[in-house]
């Protein structure tokens, strides 16, 4: 929750920073990437395991808080850059699509390859030295990625600011930006579902189906089906519009997950098939969410005359982190007893609740998201195109080719 507030603060700082030859957001990444990567390594120093428990807790709290703050100082400018790289709606769709593909590939690597080397021999105990080494390897890879990012991208949409927008005016403008408020609600719902899906699949296949082989496949589906949609995302959005495509896909996911909920199957294979198609439907919004944010940023400028890329992105990031916090409460609500320590067995009632939550939660979340987008989100395909033309005219003299 603290990280969520930091996101908004960093967005405000980035928006009010000087417009340099590298743009407004790239310099933040250039400055903050090394502190971030160092903090990612410090999190996992194995020597800390030898100190008393209270000191370990303090160390974990302080280093994780520092990591979260430094991550915001890189991630918020990074996300805000999407609206500064191009004002073309098709380019924004492409940026959002390939960002999501990169996230899916990264999640798959971390979730399935890293665990193979994190354990000592056949032990189920994570090896601290290997974890530390792994963090150092990823920090090195992160360095390469951040350097490439700052050298190979150009912020073409540049807006000079004579003075910062007063904080009170900014809050009032945000409150009147219906597109932003609706997107925050939708993202809140979708991220609760997204963060719980992987966790619930683990418990579903471990405790309900008791099939860990199928569990691995299910987790791959949950992360990577978005890659299958990616090549078609641009054509779909051009043909139907971003809002329209997302609503249709979310309603399709509701039908699939709702069917799984009603059938209450005991076949892990049947559930796997349903999961494949359900995650395809839910994945369309996740594929396009970053482009939704750039649409909202453009709409905010059209409505208010002020360009607030960082704050708008920070507010949306705030909603996603709050959703992560809320998601962590769900397992305790259904009465789950952790089974990876001591071999705890779940009651039949809890096992059924796991299934109902695994299938019912995505159905409910996707339905709420689809209805809110359909009836409340104002940025249709036509409105996005109109805003793009307005923005292009306003920025004609400030755009770098």
C-alpha positions, 0 to 999 in steps of 0.5 A: 500500500505504501508503494501504491502512494509512492507511485503517484508521488513519482508520477507527479515528480516526473511530470514536473521535471525538466524537458531535456534532450532525452525527453522528460521520463528517460532521464529518470531511468538513466539516473535510477536504474543502478540504485534499483538494481543494487537494491534488488541484489541486497534483498537476498544477501545470504549472510542475513540468515544467520542473524536473530529473527527480529533483525532479519524482519527489520532487514527484510522490511527496510530493504524491500521498502527501499526496493519498492520505492526505487522500482517506482522511480524507474517503473512509473517513468517507464510506463509513462514513456508509452504515451510520449514515444508516439501519438499514433493509436496503432503504435500505442496498441503495438507498444502495449501488446509487446510490453505484455508479451515481454511480461508473459515471457519474463513471468514464465522464465522466473516461474518455471526455469529459476526454481530448477536451480534454486534448490540444493540437490533434491532438497525442498529448501531454497538455497540462499547462495543460489538465490543471491547469485540468481538475483545478481544475474538478473540485475546484470540482465536488467542493466543491459535492458535498461541501457538498451531502453534509454539508448534505443527509444525516443520521446517524440511527444514533448510538452513544454510546461511553464510551471507545474499544474497546482496540486488542487487543480490536478486532483479536481481534473483527475476527479472529472476524468471519467475515463481515468476513474473507470479504468482504475475500477476495471484495473482494480477488478482485473488485477485482483483476478490476475494476481489470484489466478496463478495462486488459486491454480496452484491450490486447485491442482494441488488440493482439488485435482491432486495433479501436479503435472497438470498444475505446471501446464495450467500455470503456463497457460495462465501466463502465456496465452497472451502471446497467442493473441499478440500477433492479432491485437493490432488488427483486432483493435483497428477493426473493432476498437480497443474498448469494444474488443476488450468488452467482447473478450471479457464477456467470452471469458465470463461464459467460459469460467461461468461454465466451469463453475457450474459444471464443477468438473473433477477432470483436470484435463477438462478444467485445463481446456476451459482455462485455456479459452478463459485465459485467452478472453481475459488476456485481451484486456491485459494485452491492451491495458497499457494502451488504455492508459495512453488513451486516458492520458491523451483524453486528460490533455484534451479535457484539461489542456494539461499533460499529466502522463506520470500522474495518470499512470501513477494513479492506475499503478496505485489501483493495481497495487491496492488490488494486489494487497486485496488479493492476498486476503482471499485465501484466509477468507475461504479457510485455507490451511497451508499444506506445504508445511506439515502436510495439512489436509484440507476439509472437503468444504475448503476443497470445494471452496477452492474450486468455486473461487478458482472458477467463480472469481474470474467469471465474476471479475471479468463480468464486472470489468466488462459491464463497467467498460461497456456502460461507463468507459467513454473512450470508444474507437471513434473518441480515441481517433478524435482525441488523437487528431487533437493531440497531433495538432497541439503537439505538431511543433513539439514532436521529434521525428 
